[in-house]
């Protein structure tokens, strides 16, 4: 027997103050362009029953704006934070390449074995994100959610839904303010996730 499907719209934050860099847990707010990107991505749509967000400013401030505008319940969860990059926190790609010309090539090719020393491991990151994901699906079964988060967080969830090996998850492109929709079909002894679209807008 099938129960009502759960729909989750994942949206990455827009551009933060300071531009593109390996920000991780660094808590920069959205830039003016970042706010414009996110507002454009959702426009006046309001299909959601609840909003979930990372607590970091570049996600939470927009999530609270949407929740207030549409009078929707909102909850934040630390487990949806971006991966912690350790010594790479706050640095641009150019700055990292000045120190090691091959570090980013190694990271993107095999992030499981090439995170910088002192950073969160891919396994740790995946475990915390998916634990939060599973709880949200159980808590809000049958609802339509907006989950405001990060590029890495979205890659974990999307690769999980698609059955991709974690070593390949960074092959998924996730643009600023990009939206991906996942439908979860619930059956008596199983769930079937279906990625409806990726890197889009509403």
Residue frames as a rotation matrix with the C-alpha (Angstrom) as fourth column:
UNK 1
0.577 0.817 0.000 0.00
0.817 -0.577 0.000 0.00
0.000 0.000 -1.000 0.00
UNK 2
-0.433 -0.733 0.525 1.32
0.735 -0.624 -0.265 3.44
0.522 0.272 0.809 -0.96
UNK 3
0.233 0.429 -0.873 0.98
0.815 -0.576 -0.065 6.47
-0.530 -0.696 -0.484 1.32
UNK 4
0.981 0.190 0.038 1.07
0.180 -0.817 -0.548 10.09
-0.073 0.544 -0.836 0.08
UNK 5
0.297 -0.920 0.255 4.39
0.805 0.097 -0.586 11.12
0.514 0.379 0.769 -1.43
UNK 6
0.537 -0.294 -0.791 6.76
0.465 -0.679 0.568 13.52
-0.704 -0.673 -0.227 0.30
UNK 7
0.608 -0.337 0.718 8.24
0.630 -0.345 -0.696 16.31
0.482 0.876 0.003 -1.81
UNK 8
0.438 -0.568 -0.697 11.42
0.550 -0.444 0.707 18.14
-0.711 -0.693 0.118 -0.87
UNK 9
0.832 -0.264 0.487 12.72
0.269 -0.576 -0.772 21.21
0.485 0.774 -0.408 -2.69
UNK 10
0.308 -0.830 -0.465 16.42
0.833 -0.001 0.554 21.60
-0.460 -0.558 0.691 -1.92
UNK 11
0.871 -0.086 0.484 17.80
0.232 -0.796 -0.559 25.09
0.433 0.600 -0.673 -2.48
UNK 12
-0.053 -0.948 -0.314 21.41
0.986 0.000 -0.167 26.15
0.158 -0.319 0.934 -2.16
UNK 13
0.361 0.084 -0.929 22.12
0.488 -0.865 0.112 29.55
-0.794 -0.494 -0.354 -0.64
UNK 14
0.939 -0.060 0.339 22.97
0.260 -0.519 -0.814 32.43
0.225 0.852 -0.472 -2.95
UNK 15
0.095 -0.973 0.209 26.33
0.461 -0.143 -0.876 34.17
0.882 0.180 0.435 -3.19
UNK 16
0.603 0.071 -0.794 27.66
0.790 -0.194 0.582 35.14
-0.113 -0.978 -0.174 0.25
UNK 17
0.911 -0.411 -0.015 29.59
-0.410 -0.910 0.060 38.27
-0.038 -0.048 -0.998 1.14
UNK 18
0.086 -0.962 0.259 33.16
-0.596 0.159 0.787 37.60
-0.798 -0.222 -0.560 0.04
UNK 19
0.175 0.030 -0.984 32.23
-0.975 0.147 -0.169 35.66
0.140 0.989 0.055 -3.09
UNK 20
0.850 0.182 -0.493 33.08
-0.242 0.969 -0.059 32.08
0.467 0.169 0.868 -3.95
UNK 21
-0.270 -0.926 0.263 35.41
-0.829 0.085 -0.553 30.36
0.490 -0.367 -0.791 -1.51
UNK 22
-0.272 0.125 -0.954 35.67
0.282 0.958 0.045 27.16
0.920 -0.257 -0.296 0.55
UNK 23
-0.205 0.288 0.935 33.47
-0.623 -0.775 0.102 28.58
0.754 -0.562 0.339 3.25
UNK 24
-0.573 -0.031 -0.819 32.31
0.375 0.879 -0.296 25.49
0.729 -0.476 -0.492 5.17
UNK 25
0.127 0.612 -0.781 31.21
0.984 0.023 0.178 26.60
0.127 -0.791 -0.599 8.64
UNK 26
-0.879 -0.431 -0.205 32.43
0.447 -0.894 -0.033 30.19
-0.169 -0.121 0.978 8.13
UNK 27
-0.124 0.983 -0.137 29.26
0.899 0.053 -0.434 32.16
-0.419 -0.177 -0.890 8.80
UNK 28
-0.957 -0.190 -0.218 29.15
0.069 -0.882 0.466 34.87
-0.281 0.431 0.858 6.15
UNK 29
-0.017 0.993 -0.120 25.74
0.058 -0.119 -0.991 36.38
-0.998 -0.024 -0.056 5.29
UNK 30
0.267 0.226 0.937 24.34
0.922 0.223 -0.316 36.68
-0.281 0.948 -0.148 1.79
UNK 31
-0.861 -0.460 -0.217 25.56
0.328 -0.829 0.454 39.48
-0.389 0.319 0.864 -0.45
UNK 32
-0.230 0.790 -0.568 23.03
-0.566 -0.583 -0.582 41.72
-0.791 0.188 0.582 -2.20
UNK 33
-0.364 0.045 -0.930 23.45
-0.878 0.317 0.359 39.57
0.311 0.947 -0.076 -5.30
UNK 34
-0.969 -0.046 -0.244 22.92
0.029 0.956 -0.293 36.46
0.247 -0.291 -0.924 -3.17
UNK 35
-0.544 0.832 -0.107 19.60
0.017 -0.116 -0.993 37.77
-0.839 -0.542 0.049 -1.85
UNK 36
-0.062 0.510 -0.858 18.50
-0.897 -0.405 -0.176 38.62
-0.437 0.759 0.483 -5.40
UNK 37
-0.687 -0.263 -0.677 19.48
-0.588 0.749 0.306 35.14
0.427 0.608 -0.669 -6.63
UNK 38
-0.949 0.306 -0.075 17.43
0.292 0.768 -0.569 33.38
-0.117 -0.562 -0.819 -3.96
UNK 39
-0.316 0.880 -0.356 14.39
-0.191 -0.426 -0.884 35.60
-0.929 -0.211 0.302 -4.26
UNK 40
-0.187 0.191 -0.964 14.44
-0.976 -0.144 0.161 35.11
-0.108 0.971 0.214 -8.04
UNK 41
-0.897 -0.268 -0.351 14.76
-0.331 0.935 0.131 31.33
0.293 0.234 -0.927 -7.65
UNK 42
-0.756 0.643 -0.127 11.55
0.597 0.596 -0.538 30.96
-0.270 -0.482 -0.834 -5.63
UNK 43
-0.731 0.471 0.494 9.70
0.044 -0.689 0.723 34.08
0.681 0.550 0.483 -6.83
UNK 44
-0.407 0.662 0.630 6.19
-0.896 -0.422 -0.135 34.14
0.177 -0.619 0.765 -5.29
UNK 45
-0.073 0.351 -0.934 5.78
-0.165 0.919 0.358 30.37
0.984 0.180 -0.009 -5.15
UNK 46
-0.463 -0.051 0.885 4.48
-0.883 -0.062 -0.466 29.01
0.079 -0.997 -0.016 -1.85
UNK 47
0.205 0.568 -0.797 3.72
-0.497 0.762 0.416 25.30
0.843 0.311 0.438 -2.25
UNK 48
-0.580 -0.658 -0.481 5.44
-0.003 0.592 -0.806 24.31
0.815 -0.466 -0.345 1.00
UNK 49
0.607 0.731 -0.312 4.03
0.250 0.197 0.948 23.10
0.754 -0.654 -0.063 4.29
UNK 50
0.878 -0.409 -0.248 7.22
0.215 -0.125 0.969 23.60
-0.427 -0.904 -0.022 6.28
UNK 51
0.674 -0.737 0.051 10.70
-0.340 -0.371 -0.864 25.08
0.655 0.566 -0.500 5.85
UNK 52
0.820 -0.547 -0.167 13.88
0.484 0.509 0.712 23.41
-0.305 -0.664 0.683 7.10
UNK 53
0.811 -0.538 0.231 17.23
-0.236 -0.660 -0.713 25.21
0.536 0.524 -0.662 7.14
UNK 54
-0.034 -0.922 -0.386 20.87
0.827 0.191 -0.529 25.06
0.561 -0.337 0.756 8.01
UNK 55
0.634 0.301 -0.713 21.45
0.716 -0.578 0.392 27.52
-0.294 -0.759 -0.582 10.87
UNK 56
-0.470 -0.877 -0.093 24.24
0.758 -0.456 0.466 29.35
-0.451 0.148 0.880 9.00
UNK 57
-0.252 0.407 -0.878 23.34
-0.007 -0.908 -0.419 32.94
-0.968 -0.100 0.232 8.07
UNK 58
-0.780 -0.131 -0.613 23.57
-0.567 -0.269 0.779 32.47
-0.267 0.954 0.135 4.29
UNK 59
-0.761 0.584 -0.284 20.72
0.316 0.715 0.623 29.95
0.567 0.384 -0.729 4.56
UNK 60
-0.469 0.598 -0.650 18.75
0.875 0.215 -0.433 30.80
-0.119 -0.772 -0.624 7.70
UNK 61
-0.676 0.230 -0.700 18.10
-0.018 -0.955 -0.296 34.48
-0.736 -0.187 0.650 7.02
UNK 62
-0.753 0.421 -0.505 16.44
-0.605 -0.142 0.784 33.71
0.258 0.896 0.361 3.68
UNK 63
-0.666 0.505 -0.549 14.56
0.449 0.859 0.246 30.73
0.595 -0.082 -0.799 5.16
UNK 64
-0.535 0.458 -0.710 13.13
0.685 -0.256 -0.682 32.95
-0.494 -0.851 -0.177 7.90
UNK 65
-0.769 0.263 -0.582 12.13
-0.445 -0.875 0.192 35.59
-0.459 0.407 0.790 5.34
UNK 66
-0.693 0.515 -0.505 10.17
-0.327 0.400 0.856 33.05
0.643 0.758 -0.108 3.30
UNK 67
-0.595 0.460 -0.660 8.60
0.730 0.652 -0.204 31.53
0.337 -0.603 -0.724 6.42
UNK 68
-0.641 0.337 -0.690 7.48
0.323 -0.697 -0.641 34.93
-0.696 -0.634 0.338 7.68
UNK 69
-0.804 0.308 -0.508 6.11
-0.578 -0.607 0.546 35.99
-0.141 0.732 0.666 4.29
UNK 70
-0.387 0.650 -0.654 3.99
-0.419 0.507 0.753 32.87
0.821 0.565 0.076 3.90
UNK 71
0.092 0.409 0.908 3.34
-0.994 -0.021 0.110 32.21
0.064 -0.912 0.405 7.62
UNK 72
0.565 -0.008 -0.825 4.98
-0.228 0.960 -0.165 28.79
0.793 0.281 0.540 7.48
UNK 73
0.925 -0.312 0.217 6.58
-0.134 0.266 0.955 26.82
-0.355 -0.912 0.204 10.32
UNK 74
0.519 -0.829 -0.208 10.37
-0.443 -0.053 -0.895 26.72
0.731 0.557 -0.395 10.22
UNK 75
0.922 -0.345 0.175 13.01
-0.012 0.428 0.904 24.61
-0.387 -0.835 0.390 11.92
UNK 76
0.420 -0.864 -0.276 16.80
-0.805 -0.215 -0.553 24.70
0.418 0.454 -0.787 11.76
UNK 77
0.976 -0.165 0.141 19.13
0.089 0.897 0.434 21.75
-0.198 -0.411 0.890 12.21
UNK 78
0.379 -0.914 -0.142 22.89
-0.689 -0.381 0.616 21.97
-0.618 -0.135 -0.775 12.79
UNK 79
-0.045 -0.416 0.908 23.35
0.194 0.888 0.416 18.70
-0.980 0.195 0.041 10.93
UNK 80
0.681 0.331 0.654 22.46
0.693 -0.003 -0.720 20.40
-0.237 0.944 -0.232 7.65
UNK 81
0.567 -0.585 -0.580 25.52
-0.381 -0.811 0.445 22.69
-0.730 -0.032 -0.683 7.87
UNK 82
0.728 -0.441 -0.525 28.09
-0.529 0.126 -0.839 22.56
0.436 0.889 -0.142 5.09
UNK 83
0.671 -0.596 -0.440 31.10
0.642 0.765 -0.056 20.27
0.370 -0.245 0.896 5.47
UNK 84
0.866 -0.453 -0.212 33.81
-0.168 -0.663 0.729 21.70
-0.471 -0.596 -0.651 7.73
UNK 85
0.863 -0.505 0.005 36.89
0.092 0.147 -0.985 22.35
0.496 0.851 0.173 5.58
UNK 86
0.578 -0.684 -0.445 39.40
0.754 0.239 0.613 22.77
-0.313 -0.689 0.653 8.42
UNK 87
-0.257 -0.795 -0.549 42.46
0.451 -0.602 0.660 24.73
-0.855 -0.078 0.513 7.15
UNK 88
-0.733 0.039 0.679 40.65
0.659 -0.211 0.722 25.49
0.171 0.977 0.129 3.89
UNK 89
0.180 0.906 -0.383 37.91
0.946 -0.266 -0.186 27.43
-0.270 -0.329 -0.905 5.68
UNK 90
0.641 0.253 -0.725 37.34
0.210 -0.966 -0.151 30.84
-0.738 -0.056 -0.672 4.09
UNK 91
-0.380 -0.885 -0.267 39.99
-0.119 -0.240 0.963 30.41
-0.917 0.398 -0.014 1.39
UNK 92
0.526 0.480 -0.702 39.52
-0.737 -0.154 -0.658 30.86
-0.423 0.864 0.273 -2.34
UNK 93
0.918 -0.188 0.349 40.58
0.321 0.870 -0.375 28.27
-0.233 0.456 0.859 -4.89
UNK 94
0.637 -0.708 0.306 43.38
-0.031 -0.420 -0.907 30.59
0.770 0.568 -0.289 -5.99
UNK 95
0.308 -0.514 0.801 44.74
-0.931 -0.337 0.141 30.81
0.198 -0.789 -0.582 -2.45
UNK 96
0.663 -0.020 0.748 44.69
-0.325 0.893 0.311 27.04
-0.674 -0.450 0.585 -2.06
UNK 97
0.912 -0.291 0.290 46.41
0.403 0.502 -0.765 26.48
0.077 0.815 0.575 -5.40
UNK 98
0.535 -0.760 0.369 49.22
-0.573 -0.647 -0.504 28.83
0.621 0.058 -0.781 -4.40
UNK 99
0.178 -0.424 0.888 50.01
-0.911 0.271 0.312 26.40
-0.373 -0.864 -0.337 -1.58
UNK 100
-0.504 -0.254 0.826 49.48
-0.025 0.960 0.280 23.17
-0.864 0.120 -0.490 -3.54
UNK 101
-0.604 0.202 -0.771 48.81
-0.767 -0.410 0.494 23.18
-0.216 0.890 0.402 -7.29
UNK 102
-0.700 0.285 -0.655 47.21
-0.216 0.790 0.574 19.72
0.681 0.543 -0.491 -7.24
UNK 103
-0.959 0.264 0.106 45.15
-0.036 0.256 -0.966 19.81
-0.282 -0.930 -0.236 -4.04
UNK 104
-0.205 0.954 -0.220 41.85
-0.711 -0.300 -0.636 20.72
-0.672 0.026 0.740 -5.69
UNK 105
-0.118 0.102 -0.988 42.27
-0.859 0.488 0.153 18.25
0.498 0.867 0.030 -8.54
UNK 106
-0.863 -0.252 -0.439 42.80
-0.019 0.883 -0.470 15.51
0.505 -0.397 -0.766 -5.96
UNK 107
-0.798 0.598 0.080 39.87
-0.199 -0.135 -0.971 16.72
-0.569 -0.790 0.227 -3.86
UNK 108
-0.022 0.856 -0.517 37.35
-0.919 -0.221 -0.326 16.86
-0.393 0.468 0.791 -6.71
UNK 109
-0.232 -0.131 -0.964 38.54
-0.695 0.715 0.070 13.52
0.680 0.686 -0.257 -8.12
UNK 110
-0.039 0.155 -0.987 38.39
0.457 0.881 0.120 11.69
0.889 -0.446 -0.105 -4.79
UNK 111
0.053 0.095 0.994 37.09
-0.588 -0.801 0.108 13.76
0.807 -0.591 0.014 -1.86
UNK 112
0.925 0.326 -0.195 36.86
-0.064 0.640 0.766 10.68
0.375 -0.696 0.613 0.37
UNK 113
0.566 -0.782 -0.261 40.64
0.822 0.515 0.243 10.36
-0.056 -0.352 0.934 0.51
UNK 114
-0.361 -0.767 0.530 41.70
0.815 -0.536 -0.220 13.96
0.453 0.352 0.819 -0.09
UNK 115
0.824 0.527 0.210 40.07
0.315 -0.733 0.603 16.20
0.472 -0.430 -0.769 2.52
UNK 116
0.019 -0.861 0.508 42.65
-0.329 -0.485 -0.810 18.47
0.944 -0.152 -0.292 4.18
UNK 117
-0.448 -0.271 -0.852 44.01
0.636 0.573 -0.517 17.36
0.628 -0.773 -0.084 7.53
UNK 118
-0.931 0.137 -0.339 41.80
0.220 -0.530 -0.819 18.63
-0.292 -0.837 0.463 10.35
UNK 119
-0.593 0.772 -0.227 38.68
-0.761 -0.447 0.470 18.84
0.261 0.452 0.853 8.17
UNK 120
0.116 0.744 0.658 35.51
-0.658 0.553 -0.510 16.83
-0.744 -0.374 0.554 8.61
UNK 121
-0.859 -0.402 0.318 35.70
-0.062 0.698 0.714 13.56
-0.509 0.593 -0.624 6.70
UNK 122
-0.629 0.647 -0.431 33.26
-0.630 -0.099 0.770 12.78
0.456 0.756 0.470 3.90
UNK 123
-0.482 0.445 -0.755 31.97
0.439 0.868 0.231 9.82
0.759 -0.220 -0.613 5.92
UNK 124
-0.706 0.201 -0.679 31.29
0.622 -0.283 -0.730 12.00
-0.339 -0.938 0.075 8.98
UNK 125
-0.818 0.374 -0.437 29.62
-0.473 -0.869 0.142 14.63
-0.327 0.323 0.888 6.80
UNK 126
-0.575 0.601 -0.555 27.45
-0.362 0.421 0.832 12.09
0.733 0.680 -0.024 5.02
UNK 127
-0.584 0.335 -0.739 26.41
0.672 0.710 -0.208 10.40
0.455 -0.619 -0.640 8.28
UNK 128
-0.724 0.316 -0.613 25.22
0.368 -0.576 -0.731 13.61
-0.583 -0.754 0.301 9.94
UNK 129
-0.732 0.470 -0.493 23.41
-0.667 -0.640 0.381 14.97
-0.136 0.608 0.782 6.88
UNK 130
-0.522 0.544 -0.657 21.62
-0.235 0.649 0.724 11.69
0.820 0.532 -0.211 6.15
UNK 131
-0.712 0.298 -0.635 20.67
0.697 0.401 -0.594 11.25
0.077 -0.866 -0.493 9.82
UNK 132
-0.690 0.460 -0.559 18.95
-0.125 -0.837 -0.533 14.65
-0.713 -0.298 0.635 9.69
UNK 133
-0.678 0.400 -0.617 17.43
-0.697 -0.084 0.712 13.81
0.233 0.913 0.335 6.29
UNK 134
-0.665 0.417 -0.620 15.92
0.307 0.909 0.282 10.56
0.681 -0.003 -0.732 7.58
UNK 135
-0.685 0.404 -0.606 14.43
0.615 -0.125 -0.779 12.33
-0.390 -0.906 -0.163 10.60
UNK 136
-0.688 0.417 -0.594 12.91
-0.496 -0.868 -0.035 15.08
-0.530 0.270 0.804 8.47
UNK 137
-0.672 0.439 -0.596 11.31
-0.458 0.386 0.801 12.51
0.582 0.811 -0.058 6.14
UNK 138
-0.611 0.449 -0.652 9.78
0.666 0.737 -0.117 10.63
0.428 -0.506 -0.749 9.09
UNK 139
-0.682 0.302 -0.666 8.62
0.426 -0.577 -0.697 13.81
-0.595 -0.759 0.265 10.82
UNK 140
-0.299 0.515 -0.803 7.04
-0.552 -0.780 -0.295 15.35
-0.778 0.355 0.518 7.72
UNK 141
-0.834 0.027 0.551 5.88
0.358 0.786 0.504 12.34
-0.419 0.617 -0.666 5.70
UNK 142
-0.054 0.867 0.496 3.42
0.989 0.114 -0.091 13.37
-0.135 0.486 -0.863 3.00
UNK 143
0.593 0.237 -0.770 4.30
0.299 -0.952 -0.063 17.07
-0.748 -0.193 -0.635 3.18
UNK 144
0.592 -0.447 0.670 6.00
0.625 -0.271 -0.733 19.45
0.509 0.853 0.119 0.75
UNK 145
0.611 -0.466 -0.640 9.15
0.536 -0.351 0.767 20.89
-0.583 -0.812 0.035 2.28
UNK 146
0.774 -0.565 0.287 11.69
-0.109 -0.565 -0.818 23.55
0.624 0.602 -0.499 1.38
UNK 147
0.712 -0.632 -0.308 15.18
0.615 0.348 0.708 22.63
-0.340 -0.693 0.636 2.63
UNK 148
0.899 -0.393 0.192 17.58
-0.255 -0.829 -0.498 25.59
0.355 0.399 -0.846 2.54
UNK 149
0.763 -0.631 0.144 21.20
0.230 0.472 0.851 24.51
-0.604 -0.616 0.505 2.64
UNK 150
0.179 -0.893 -0.412 24.55
-0.630 -0.426 0.649 24.15
-0.756 0.143 -0.639 0.97
UNK 151
0.275 -0.139 -0.951 26.15
-0.925 0.233 -0.301 22.72
0.263 0.963 -0.064 -2.15
UNK 152
-0.745 -0.632 -0.213 27.89
-0.534 0.756 -0.378 19.89
0.400 -0.168 -0.901 -0.31
UNK 153
-0.612 0.612 0.501 24.78
-0.368 0.341 -0.865 19.07
-0.700 -0.714 0.016 1.71
UNK 154
0.403 0.804 -0.438 22.71
-0.766 0.033 -0.643 18.87
-0.502 0.594 0.628 -1.46
UNK 155
-0.085 -0.520 -0.850 25.30
-0.856 0.475 -0.205 16.63
0.510 0.710 -0.485 -3.12
UNK 156
-0.917 -0.210 0.339 25.11
-0.377 0.733 -0.566 14.19
-0.130 -0.647 -0.752 -0.20
UNK 157
-0.205 0.935 0.288 21.32
-0.335 0.210 -0.918 14.00
-0.920 -0.285 0.271 -0.41
UNK 158
0.471 0.394 -0.789 21.16
-0.851 -0.032 -0.524 13.80
-0.232 0.919 0.320 -4.19
UNK 159
-0.398 -0.680 -0.617 23.86
-0.775 0.608 -0.171 11.14
0.491 0.410 -0.769 -4.46
UNK 160
-0.835 0.197 0.514 22.06
-0.279 0.653 -0.704 9.16
-0.475 -0.731 -0.490 -1.74
UNK 161
0.171 0.983 -0.068 18.77
-0.498 0.027 -0.867 9.41
-0.850 0.182 0.494 -3.64
UNK 162
0.537 -0.014 -0.844 20.46
-0.839 0.100 -0.535 8.35
0.092 0.995 0.042 -6.89
UNK 163
0.934 -0.209 0.290 22.50
0.099 0.930 0.354 5.55
-0.344 -0.302 0.889 -5.32
UNK 164
0.666 -0.743 0.064 25.78
-0.195 -0.257 -0.947 7.20
0.720 0.618 -0.316 -6.37
UNK 165
0.265 -0.678 -0.686 29.04
0.901 0.428 -0.075 6.25
0.345 -0.598 0.724 -4.62
UNK 166
0.812 0.075 -0.579 30.07
0.401 -0.793 0.459 9.01
-0.425 -0.604 -0.674 -2.21
UNK 167
-0.207 -0.977 -0.054 33.41
0.552 -0.162 0.818 9.31
-0.808 0.139 0.573 -4.01
UNK 168
-0.617 0.004 0.787 31.53
0.770 -0.201 0.605 10.70
0.161 0.980 0.121 -7.03
UNK 169
0.244 0.895 -0.373 29.18
0.923 -0.332 -0.193 13.14
-0.297 -0.297 -0.908 -5.31
UNK 170
0.009 -0.274 -0.962 31.22
0.099 -0.957 0.274 16.21
-0.995 -0.097 0.018 -6.19
UNK 171
-0.876 -0.185 0.445 30.60
0.440 0.071 0.895 15.46
-0.198 0.980 0.019 -9.86
UNK 172
0.158 0.975 0.157 27.16
0.984 -0.169 0.063 16.99
0.088 0.144 -0.986 -9.29
UNK 173
-0.783 -0.342 0.520 27.14
0.361 -0.930 -0.068 20.69
0.507 0.134 0.851 -10.12
UNK 174
0.188 0.830 -0.525 25.12
0.982 -0.159 0.101 22.83
0.001 -0.535 -0.845 -7.67
UNK 175
-0.369 -0.310 0.876 24.88
0.497 -0.862 -0.096 26.51
0.785 0.400 0.473 -8.56
UNK 176
-0.982 0.100 -0.161 24.15
0.067 -0.610 -0.790 29.38
-0.177 -0.786 0.592 -6.19
UNK 177
-0.433 0.897 -0.089 20.39
-0.679 -0.390 -0.622 29.48
-0.593 -0.209 0.778 -5.48
UNK 178
-0.637 0.192 -0.747 19.85
-0.547 0.571 0.613 26.30
0.544 0.798 -0.259 -7.52
UNK 179
-0.011 0.730 0.683 16.81
-0.909 0.278 -0.311 24.17
-0.417 -0.624 0.661 -6.69
UNK 180
-0.793 -0.110 -0.600 16.53
-0.365 0.873 0.322 20.39
0.488 0.474 -0.732 -6.92
UNK 181
0.063 0.896 0.440 13.28
-0.998 0.044 0.053 18.56
0.028 -0.443 0.896 -6.25
UNK 182
-0.915 -0.273 -0.296 13.07
-0.249 0.961 -0.117 15.04
0.317 -0.034 -0.948 -4.83
UNK 183
0.191 0.973 0.127 9.84
-0.885 0.115 0.452 13.10
0.425 -0.199 0.883 -4.53
UNK 184
-0.878 -0.408 0.250 9.79
-0.478 0.758 -0.444 10.28
-0.008 -0.510 -0.860 -1.98
UNK 185
0.081 0.892 -0.444 7.19
-0.681 0.375 0.629 7.60
0.728 0.251 0.638 -2.70
UNK 186
-0.558 -0.228 0.798 6.35
-0.815 0.335 -0.473 5.62
-0.159 -0.914 -0.373 0.44
UNK 187
0.061 0.533 -0.844 5.39
-0.457 0.767 0.451 1.95
0.887 0.359 0.290 0.39
UNK 188
0.903 0.427 0.053 4.71
-0.241 0.401 0.884 -0.52
0.356 -0.811 0.465 3.19
UNK 189
0.764 -0.645 0.010 8.28
0.435 0.526 0.731 -1.82
-0.477 -0.554 0.682 3.33
UNK 190
-0.228 -0.860 0.456 10.25
0.952 -0.097 0.291 0.59
-0.206 0.501 0.841 1.18
UNK 191
0.492 0.308 -0.815 10.72
0.063 -0.946 -0.319 4.18
-0.868 0.105 -0.485 -0.01
UNK 192
0.141 -0.398 0.907 11.52
0.976 0.207 -0.061 5.18
-0.163 0.894 0.417 -3.57
UNK 193
0.091 -0.160 -0.983 13.27
0.135 -0.976 0.171 8.56
-0.987 -0.148 -0.067 -4.07
UNK 194
0.282 0.045 0.958 12.87
0.956 0.071 -0.284 10.17
-0.081 0.996 -0.023 -7.48
UNK 195
-0.516 -0.493 -0.701 14.86
0.367 -0.866 0.339 13.26
-0.774 -0.082 0.628 -8.53
UNK 196
0.459 0.845 0.276 12.31
0.672 -0.127 -0.729 15.33
-0.581 0.520 -0.626 -10.44
UNK 197
0.762 -0.351 0.545 14.70
0.305 -0.548 -0.779 18.11
0.572 0.759 -0.310 -11.52
UNK 198
0.348 -0.767 -0.539 18.12
0.856 0.025 0.516 19.51
-0.382 -0.641 0.666 -10.61
UNK 199
-0.633 -0.732 -0.252 19.85
0.615 -0.673 0.410 22.92
-0.470 0.104 0.876 -10.69
UNK 200
-0.358 0.587 0.726 16.64
0.732 -0.306 0.609 24.74
0.579 0.750 -0.320 -11.62
UNK 201
-0.962 0.228 0.150 14.22
-0.273 -0.805 -0.526 27.40
0.001 -0.547 0.837 -10.38
UNK 202
-0.469 0.874 0.127 10.53
0.618 0.428 -0.660 27.34
-0.631 -0.230 -0.741 -9.49
